[in-house]
Amino acid sequence: MSVVSKRGPWVGREGRCLDQLRVDIFFWAQGCVTFGSECAFTVRCENNFPFYNLHSRPHITTTTTTAAHSNMTTHHRLQSFDEDAQHLLEDGMKQITVEATANTKILYGSEKFTLYTILVMCPITHAWWIIQKRYSEFFSLRHKLLKIAKRALKTHPEVVQLLQPLGEFAFPKKYLRTDTPEIMNERRDAFKRLTSTLLAIRSSFVLHMLQAPQRQLVLNQVVDTIEAFLSVPDCQKEGELRHASITRVSESVEEKNLPACDEEMCPICLYDFADAPECTLHLGCGHVFHKDCVVPWLEQTMSCPLCRQESTHGVL
C-alpha cells in the first residue's frame, strides 16, 4: 500500500485504471472551496503505484471501483460533482454585493488623484472586505490578464474563453484632463461592475480547474492574480469552505463561527443595534458599527474609528 497526501503541486504520475482503487478525499482547513479552495486526494492502491494530489472540490464520496467500470464510474461521479459545484458557484455569486465610491486624494508634494474604494460583502460567508485602487491599477490588471490570455491563445484556448468577459468589458477610457465629477462617477460605476466581473472570472477558473486539472498551472496564475488584486481575505475563503461543506448537511450556517457582539449600540450614530437592524460590520479589532456609519470613515482611513487598528476586512 502506498499513500500520497502531499499538499501542493502534482506529485507522482497520473492515475491509471487499476484492479482495485480506493480514493479517500479530505479537505484542507484553509482555502476557498466555492471559489478556489484546495483539497487533496489521498490515494491508496495495492501495487505501490504512485498517485498525485488534485486541487478540487468536496462532495466526492469515498468509493471503490474495479478496472472494468472505473472510467464510467469516474465520469458519472465527476459529472454529478461538477453540476453541484456549478450550483454552489452561481448561488454564491448571486449573493455577493459590491459597492463603490470615488474620492479625490492629495499626497504631499504630488498632484491630486482619484482613489476608488470597493466594498465587497458576501452574506453566505458573512465576510466583507474593502480595497482602494487607482484607475492605473485597474488598467494594469486588465492589461496583465489580457496578456496572459494572448500568450495562452494556442496552448490553452480555455483561458481565452474564460477571460472573454474581461475582453468584452467596456473599460473606461483615459483622459488627459483632471478628473471631473462626471469622469469619477463613470469610472466608479465601471470599476464596481469590473469587480463583480473579476469575482465571476475567479469562480469560473476554479470550476474549470476541477474539469481540467492538468491545466492548473496557468489557471492558478489567473486566480492568484485576481485574488491578490482584490485582496480576498482568509475569512472569505474559509467561509466558502464552510458553505460548500456545511450546506450539504445543514441549511444553516454555524453561528459559532461568527464573533459575538457585546456592543448594544453603534458608537457612531448611538442607535441601538436592535432598534436599527440594518447591516452591521464587525471589524477585525472586534468593534461593531452600522455599515452606513463606518464605511465613510473606512474610505478615508481604513482603520477602526475607536482603536485606530487597521481594518480592511471582517464579518457581517
FENJO-V294880 format. One record per pair of residues at least 4 apart in sequence whose ideal C-beta (glycine too) atoms are under 6 Angstrom apart, sorted by sequence separation. I is the first residue (numbers start at 1). J is the second residue. D is the distance in whole Angstrom. If there is no record, write none. Layout:
# FENJO-V294880
i j d
I J D
I J D
This chain:
# FENJO-V294880
i j d
32 36 4
33 37 4
45 49 5
65 69 6
69 73 5
70 74 6
133 137 4
152 156 4
179 183 5
187 191 6
208 212 6
215 219 5
216 220 5
220 224 6
232 236 5
234 238 6
242 246 5
243 247 6
246 250 6
271 275 6
283 287 5
289 293 5
291 295 6
294 298 6
298 302 6
6 11 5
32 37 4
65 70 4
122 127 5
133 138 6
179 184 5
227 232 5
265 270 6
266 271 6
271 276 4
289 294 4
303 308 5
304 309 5
31 37 4
106 112 4
282 288 5
4 11 6
31 38 4
121 128 4
152 159 4
153 160 6
209 216 6
265 272 5
303 310 5
304 311 5
4 12 6
43 51 3
65 73 5
104 112 5
105 113 6
175 183 6
264 272 6
280 288 6
281 289 6
297 305 5
303 311 6
120 129 6
28 38 5
104 114 6
105 115 5
149 159 6
209 219 5
280 290 6
281 291 5
302 312 6
119 130 5
149 160 5
27 39 5
41 53 6
102 114 6
103 115 6
278 290 6
279 291 4
40 53 5
41 54 5
118 131 5
281 294 6
102 116 5
149 163 4
172 186 6
205 219 5
117 132 5
172 187 5
25 41 6
101 117 5
38 55 5
39 56 5
115 132 5
116 133 6
205 222 5
287 304 5
24 42 5
100 118 5
145 163 6
172 190 5
205 223 5
285 304 5
287 306 5
23 43 6
99 119 4
60 81 5
145 166 6
202 223 6
268 289 6
283 304 5
22 44 5
59 81 6
98 120 6
285 307 5
259 282 5
266 289 5
21 45 6
33 57 6
97 121 5
202 226 5
266 290 5
269 293 5
285 309 4
59 84 5
263 288 5
268 293 4
20 46 6
96 122 5
18 45 5
261 288 5
266 293 6
284 311 5
57 85 5
95 123 5
169 197 6
198 226 5
283 311 4
95 124 5
284 314 5
27 58 6
283 314 5
92 124 6
165 197 5
282 314 5
7 40 6
281 314 6
282 315 5
5 40 6
25 60 6
15 51 5
5 42 4
13 50 6
12 50 3
24 62 5
4 43 6
12 51 5
12 52 5
3 44 6
11 52 5
10 52 5
22 64 5
162 204 5
1 44 6
162 205 6
21 65 6
2 48 5
4 50 6
4 51 5
19 67 6
17 67 5
17 70 5
138 191 6
34 88 5
34 89 6
258 315 6
34 92 5
159 218 6
156 218 5
114 179 5
152 218 6
114 184 5
116 188 6
116 191 5
118 195 5
233 313 4
102 184 4
102 188 4
100 188 5
141 229 5
100 191 6
100 192 4
98 192 5
98 195 5
98 196 5
131 231 5
129 233 5
93 200 6
127 235 5
127 236 4
125 236 6
127 239 5
89 203 5
125 239 3
125 240 6
89 207 6
124 243 5
85 207 6
126 258 6
57 210 6
128 281 6
56 210 5
88 244 6
54 213 5
35 202 6
35 203 5
130 298 6
36 206 4
35 206 6
117 299 5
130 312 6
129 313 4
58 244 6
36 223 6
58 245 6
127 315 6
128 316 6
126 315 5
126 316 5
101 299 6
37 241 5
32 237 4
35 240 6
31 237 6
34 240 4
33 240 5
32 240 4
33 241 5
34 244 5
33 244 4
